[in-house]
Amino acid sequence: MTSLTERETCVQALLMLSMAALEGCTQAELFAAVAQQARQASGAGFAVVALPGEGKCLRVQAVSPCGDVVAGEGVLRSRVWGRILRHHDPVLFPQGAQGKSPGELVQDLRSCIGIEDSAVLLVLPMFTAVRDVGLLVLGWSLSTGAPHGEVGKLSWFAAWVARVIDASGEQRRRTYAHAQQEVSRERQRIARDIHDHVIQRLFASGMALQIAARTAGGATRTRLDDAVRDMEETVTLLREVVAGASLTPVAGEVKEELESLVRQAAAAGPFAPALVIEGRVEQIPMQVKSDVVAVAREGVANMMRHARATDGSVTVRVNDEAVSVVIIDDGVGVTDGGRRSGLDNLADRARSHGGTFIAHRRLEGGTLLHWWVPLR
């Protein structure tokens, strides 16, 4: 028989297993390597790796030589296997401790891998300081003989194999966690790109169309207003996609869009409206955010192209109770009987959230728009 005769043989086998684990082999590949290295190093006729499964059974994870065994399908049902694993002591059959039943274990193995009834078995518990990993079962024919002098070395080998299996599992968990972090970072990058590029460009285009609609008339204005509404719906859908994919929204997106709105208005009009933001705009619910921006855009477009204003401001206030948007200009003021489709839309947006909208002429001249929505 070609059993272990030197400790270096065992160390060499462990080194090969450790290298396989470090190279990122799968769990099934590692178990197969354990069975193969254990069989070759010990000179056994076969080797079996079994891990705890459902209930008190153990499931065969690897066999060497492999034959037709499918990992995880073979079940060792005898309760003797579990007792050996819990006691942490190697057992050699047929010279095992009294009370053990080698015939029962051989029958279990024969049903799984087809071994000889007359096999000599060495059952080696694999365990660490914190958990029972499984069993390494080695078998020889009676004609070959039992490895009496090698049980200690093989027990040492099994103990180190348990550490390798545990370390490999921890490495896989770290690799998975790292992969999850990479996925999360990529999702955040996509969220930023959607906000910084896609939504902002749609927003700028919508602003330009809305300003153009103020100078258009008839069917052209209707088509431009429809295009603006389509863009608003697209932006809302993009936000919902980001939220539905569990992407963390950009905390300052409302603030950034309002600032972009003012910059766009300044570039297209005769003055730059003042922007005042009070409170934490990031606490505005997702379904309200798009309406806050739409209200500000409608009000700014009105003051820049319709009200013939020379100065104006946008104030957004947020607290625990509500969010409000106040837009003031020094233009011609709201005219009775004039076109109010844009203002009616703002009123509809407020009512959809249980809020209110007021538009009136200021005593000192100009227009005041007040849009208010509760947050509770």
N, C-alpha and C positions, 0 to 999 in steps of 0.2 A: 504494500500500500504506500502511497506517496503523500502521507500526512505532513503537516508542518513539522519541520525539524529545527528551524531557526526562527527567532523572533523577527528577524529582518524580512522573512517571507511575508509575515502578517503585516508588517509596516509597509512593505511595497504594495500589497493589495489595498491597504487603506489609503495610501498616497494616490493610487489610480482612481479610487472612488472619490477622494476629495477633489482631484483635478476635474473629474466629470461633473461634480456638483458645482464647482466654481465656474465651469464653462457654460453653465446655464442649462444643463440637461433637464428634461421633464422628469416629473416624479416617477412615471412608469419606466423611463430609461434608467433612472438611478436604482430602482428596485431590481431591475433586470441585471444591472451591473453588480449589485450586491450579491445576488444569487450566483452569478457566474464566478466572481472573484472568490467567494467563500468555497464553492465547490472545487475550483482549481487549486486553491491554496491548501485545502484540507485533504484533497484526494478522495473526497466523498463521491458516491455514485450519483447523488442528486442533492440539490439544495432548494429550499422553499423559503420565501419571505411571506409572512402572514401578518396582517394588521387587524386590530379590533374593528368589528363591524357592528351591525345592528344587534341589539340584545347582548348576549354573552358569546356570540359566535365570532370567529376570526375569518377574514377573507384573504384568500391567496392572492398576492399581488404580483409575484414573479416566481418562476421555476427555472432551474437550470439542470439538465438541458431543457429547453423551453417546450418542445413537443407541441401539442395542440391546445395547451392551456391558455385561456383568455383571462387577462388580469382582472381581478375583482369578481369573477363569476364563481370560482371555486370557494366553497364554504367548509370550514372545519367546525363541526358542530359539537364535538365532545367538550364537556366542561373542564376536562383535565387540562386542555390548552390554556384556558384562562387562569386556572389555579397556578400553573407553572409560571405564567407571566407575572402574576401578582406577587408570587413568592420570591422572584428574582434569582432563583437558583437553577443552574443548568441540570438537566436530567438526561441520563444515558439509559436507553432501553436496549436489550431486555434486562440490564443490570440496574434498573431504576429503583427509586425508593419504594418501599412497601406501600400498597394502597393505590399505586398508579396502575393503569391498565394499558400495556403496550399494544395488545390486540385491538383495542378500541381506537387508538391513535393510528395504527397502521391501516385499519379499515377506513378511517376518515381520509387518510392520504391516498389510499388506493382509489377511492371514489373520485378524488380530484385529479390525481396525476398518474394513476396506474402503476404504483410501485409494487415490488414483490412483498408478499405476506411475511417473508422471513427476514425483512430488512432490520438492521440495527439502527436505531435512531438516536441522535443527540439533539435535544431541544434546548436552544440557547435564548433566554430572554434578552431582548434589547430594550434598555430603559435608561433614562437620564435622572438627574436629581429631582426633576419636576414632573415627569410623566412616564408612563409605560408606552413605549413606541410600538413593540410588536415582538414576533418570534422569528428566529432564524433556525430552521430545521435542516439538519444534515443527515444523510442516510447512506449506509454501506450494506452490502450483502453480507450474510453470515460467513460466507467463504472468505471474504476479504478481511474481516476482523474489525473490532472496535478500537477507536483511538484512545485507549485509557490514559496514556501519558500526555495527550494533547488537549484534554478538556479545559485546563486552566488557560492555555494560550488562546484557544478558540473562544472562551468566555470573554477574555480581554478584547479579542477581535470584535465580538458582538457588541460589547459596551461602546467601543469607538465607532462602530457602524451606526449605533443609535445616535451618537453625537453628530455624525455626518448627515444623517437623515434630518435631524432637527435643524441643523445649520442650513441645510439646503431649503427646507421649508421656510425658514426665516428669510433667507435670501429671496425666495420667490415672493414672499409677502412684501419685502422691501421693493423688489422690482415692480410688483403690481402697484404699490403705493406711488412709486416714482412715475410709473406710466399714467396713473390717474391724475397726478399733479401736472404732468405734461399736457394731458387732455384738458384739464381745467384751465391751464395757462393759455392753451390754444383757443379755447372757447371764449376766454376773456379778451384775447386779441381780436377775435371775430366780432365780439360785442363792441369793442372800441372802434374797429373799422366801420361797422355798420353805423355807429353813431357819428363818428368824426367825418366820414366821407359820404356814405350813401344818404343818411337822413339829412345831413347838412346840405348836400347838393339839391336834394328834393325840396328842402325847405327854402333855399335860395331861389330855386326856380318858381316855387309857389308864390314867393314874395313878389318876384318880378311880374308874374302873370296877374297877381291881384292888383298891383299898381297899374298895369296896362289896362285891366278891366275898367278902372275908374275913368279912363279917357275914351273908352269904347262905348258903343251903343247898340241897342237892338240885339239881333241874334248873335253878333260877335261877343258882346258882353256875356250873354247867357252861356255861350260855349266856354269862354274863359273862366267864368265862375264854376262851371261844371268840372273843368280841368283842375282847378284849385281844390275842389272838394275831393276829387279822385286822388290827388296827391296827399291830402290830409289823411284819407283812408289808408293809403299805402304806408304812410309813416306810422299810423296806428298799428297796422298789421305787422310791420317790421318790429315795433316795440313788443307786440304780443309774442312774436316768434322768439325774440331774445329772452323774454320772461319765461315762455313755455319751455325753452331749452335749458332752463335753470342757469342762465347767464346772469351774472351780477350786473344790474344796470349801472351806468356811469352816474356817480352821485351828483355831479354838477350838470347833468344834461339839460335841464330846464334853464338854468342860469346861462349856459353856453348858447343855447338856442335863442334866448332873449337878447343876449349880447350880439349874436350874429344878425338877428332881425334889425337891431338898431344900426349896425354897420351897413347892412344892405340898404336901409332906408336913407342913411346919410349919403351913400354913394349915388343913389338914384334921385334924391330930392334936394331941396334948397337948404336944409339944415339937418342937424343930428338930434333926434329926440333924446331927452334925458331918461336914464333908466335907474330906478330905485328898487332894490330887492330887500325886503325885510323878513327875517325868519328863515327857517330851514326848508328850502324848496325841495330838498331830497326826500322829505317826508310826505310829499304830495303823492297820493295813490296813482298807480300807472294809468288807470282809466281816466283820471282827471288831467294828467300832465299834458296830453295832446290838446285838450280844450283850452288850458291856460295859454299855451303858445298860440293857438288859433285865435283866441280873443285878442291877444296883444297884436298879432299880425293884422287882423281886421281893423283894429283901432288905429294902428300906425299907418296902414294903407289909406285909411279914410282921411287922416290929418294931412298926409303928404300930397294927396292928389285930388281930394274932393273938397276938403274944408278950406283950402287955400290959406293954411296956417303958416306962420313964421316962427313959431316956437311950440313946443309940446313936451309931454313927459309920460312915461309909463311906470306905474308903481305896482309891484306885486308884493302882497303881504300874506304871510303864512303863520298860523299859530296852531295850537292843539285843536281848536274848534272849527276853523274855516280857512279858506284861501280866497283872496279877493284880488281883482285886477282893476286898477283905476287909471284911466287914460284921459288926459286933459290937453286941450290945444286952444290957441287963441284965434281960430279961424272964424268962419261965418256962422258957425253954430248949426244945430239940428234944425232943419226946415220942415214944417208941417206939410204933409202931402208929397214930400220928396221920396225918392227911391230909398227903401229901407230893407231891402232883401238881406244885406249883410248884417244889419242890426237885428233883424228878426232871427237870423241864424244864431247870433250870440245869445238871444233870449231862449231859443230852443235848447242850446247847449247847457245853459244854466238850469232850466227846468228839468232836464234829463237827470241832473244830480240833486234835485230838490232845492235848487238855489234861485237867485233872483238876478235880474238885469235891469238897469235903469240908464236911460240916455236922455239928457236934457241940455237946454241952452243955459250957459252961465250968465249971471247978471252982468259981469264985467266983459262979456263977449267970449265967444268960443263955445266949445262943447266939453261936457263931462260924461264919460261912460264909466259905470260902476257895475262890475260883474262879481257876484259873490256866490260861493258854494260851500255848504257845510262839509266837514270832514268826519263827522260823527253821526 
